[in-house]
Amino acid sequence: MSAAPVLADENKTLSLVDDRGVAVEVPASPTRIASISYFAADVALALGVKPIASTYMVQGRNPDFLADYLEGVKEIGQRATPNLELLAEAKPDVTVAIRRYTEGNAEQIAKIAPYLAYNLELYADSDRTINQLAAILGQPKRGQELNARFKAAVEEFSAKAPRDQHPRFVVMWGGDTPWVFRSENMTAAILVALGGDNIAGQNPTPYLPDNWGMEMSLEMMLEKDPEVIFVYDYGPDRPHENNPIWQQLSAVKNGRVHYVGDHWVEAHGPIAREIVLREAAHLLYPDAFPAVDVRAEARKLIPASVE
């Protein structure tokens, strides 16, 4: 688990431990932030800092939840296969990554600039990593404020959700056999907080921390028959739709399958999670909550100073 940064005055660096358990020293006031995944870009923009480099999720698709703020930012490849040559060209002060995508080349990334790797899977990962990155960027109080704001927003939206409705839902990657997410997963946890009933349930083996998802055949999905389905939109390839069982699902029959954006995939940042909360409330309870303009909401959450 990552620890709070400690200032090393003699060389003006911050010393901290990331989710690998590795001690890392980063500049005390970094301004050039490279983001492998959108998390660091999300946090930086929420704090009024524009990143200098970012990976993408789908090539050619700027994420709506960051509005147009990544236009002109150096692209350094797909998040699972970052281009280290392009990363080096960007000359970052610090690189922030999702741990699972960078374990194979962590040593090379660390040679370019100080490198922090976060797990970013569970709901519990969000506040912790925002606090640490905000402290690194010299705005610890603002990080705490962002976390308090989100806690209050979850409580507000949960209180407004219909008490007599608990829609069965599933969050999934598409595929011949979909991959579905348990209730500890960040996005699924937001839906559960709003009163949704996750057909994938909780992690049955909490002592295995990476057991946050599983394959679920469409036959099993039909048995549990979700009323609302959220599919991470990873492009036009949707093999699950070719299976005749797909058409038998209640959510499909009722037009309640939602192909959701990049912020649903990477919901840990302060901008992403706020917008997911609002979209999720509407999609679970369309009569109780209004539809969401993602870009408009993003611009409310990103300080004007970034321009």
C-alpha positions, -999 to +999 in steps of 0.1 A: +000+000+000+013+035-009+025+057+020+024+094+025+052+114+009+081+125+031+101+156+021+138+151+018+150+187+023+186+180+013+179+174-023+143+188-026+126+155-033+097+137-019+102+101-008+073+077-009+063+041-014+040+032-043+017+001-047+046-021-057+061-015-023+090+004-040+105+034-024+105+063-050+120+098-048+102+124-070+109+161-074+092+181-046+074+203-072+070+183-104+053+201-133+058+177-161+035+148-155+033+117-178+003+095-174+002+058-183-036+054-182-058+085-177-056+085-139-027+109-135-041+132-163-074+132-145-059+141-111-035+167-126-063+184-145-085+185-114-057+203-097-052+227-125-021+211-140-020+200-177-001+167-182+027+167-208+021+132-220-006+105-218-014+071-232-047+065-249-073+038-244-086+036-280-064+052-306-078+084-321-104+088-294-099+116-269-118+108-237-150+129-233-146+131-196-114+151-200-131+174-225-106+187-250-078+191-225-056+163-239-056+178-274-020+188-280-007+166-252+019+141-264+005+106-270+028+078-258+009+048-270-018+025-258-021+022-220-012-015-220+018-010-243+033+025-237+060+036-261+091+043-239+109+061-267+080+086-269+079+088-231+116+097-230+111+124-256+084+140-234+110+145-206+086+140-176+095+150-140+074+120-129+055+091-146+024+077-130+010+044-142-014+016-136+007-011-120-005-041-140+004-025-174+039-016-165+053-045-144+072-059-174+090-027-182+091-010-148+129-008-148+131+009-182+104+034-173+122+042-140+154+050-160+135+078-178+120+095-148+108+087-113+079+062-118+049+055-096+027+025-101-008+022-085-032-007-084-063+013-093-089-015-092-110-012-061-131+016-047-108+018-018-079+027-042-094+060-053-091+083-023-057+069-013-041+075-046-057+109-052-044+120-018-009+108-026-007+123-061-022+156-049+005+158-022+032+151-048+018+180-069+020+203-038-018+204-032-025+180-004-054+201+010-071+202-025-068+164-027-085+160+006-112+184-006-118+164-037-122+133-017-146+149+007-166+163-022-170+129-038-181+113-005-207+139-001-219+135-037-222+097-033-243+102-001-265+128-019-272+107-049-277+076-029-303+094-007-322+105-038-323+070-054-357+053-053-358+032-021-380+005-037-359-002-067-327-022-068-320-029-105-299-060-113-269-049-132-236-061-146-205-042-157-185-060-183-159-062-210-173-076-242-160-108-257-170-144-266-171-149-228-176-116-211-154-105-182-176-090-154-166-070-123-173-077-087-188-051-063-154-040-049-144-028-084-145+010-085-173+014-111-194-015-098-191-001-063-205+033-074-235+015-089-240-006-057-238+026-036-267+039-057-288+009-048-280-014-078-278-052-073-246-065-090-252-100-104-214-106-101-216-101-063-188-095-039-153-111-040-158-145-023-121-146-014-112-112-001-078-126+010-070-128-027-069-090-035-068-093-072-100-113-075-120-083-085-135-098-117-143-131-134-155-146-167-192-151-169-207-171-197-238-157-214-256-188-202-249-179-166-257-143-173-291-153-186-297-172-154-290-140-134-307-119-161-295-083-154-320-055-160-292-031-169-259-039-187-229-016-188-203-026-215-169-009-216-167+005-251-134-007-265-143-002-302-165-018-328-156-055-321-186-068-301-185-107-303-209-111-274-237-096-296-233-125-320-243-151-294-281-158-297-283-159-259-275-122-258-308-113-274-326-132-247-314-110-219-339-086-203-316-056-206-311-063-243-349-067-249-356-035-230-330-014-246-310-010-214-275-020-226-252+010-223-218+011-240-200+034-216-169+057-221-133+056-209-141+072-175-161+041-166-130+019-173-107+042-153-131+057-127-106+063-099-097+100-107-117+129-093-132+139-126-140+104-139-157+092-107-179+123-103-192+119-139-197+081-136-217+087-104-240+111-123-243+089-154-249+058-133-277+074-114-295+083-146-289+050-163-301+030-133-331+054-125-338+074-157-370+088-142-353+101-111-321+116-124-314+137-155-292+127-184-256+139-183-236+159-207-201+144-201-180+172-216-201+199-198-197+182-165-159+178-171-155+215-177-172+222-143-146+200-126-114+213-144-102+247-132-102+275-158-066+281-151-057+250-171-066+269-203 
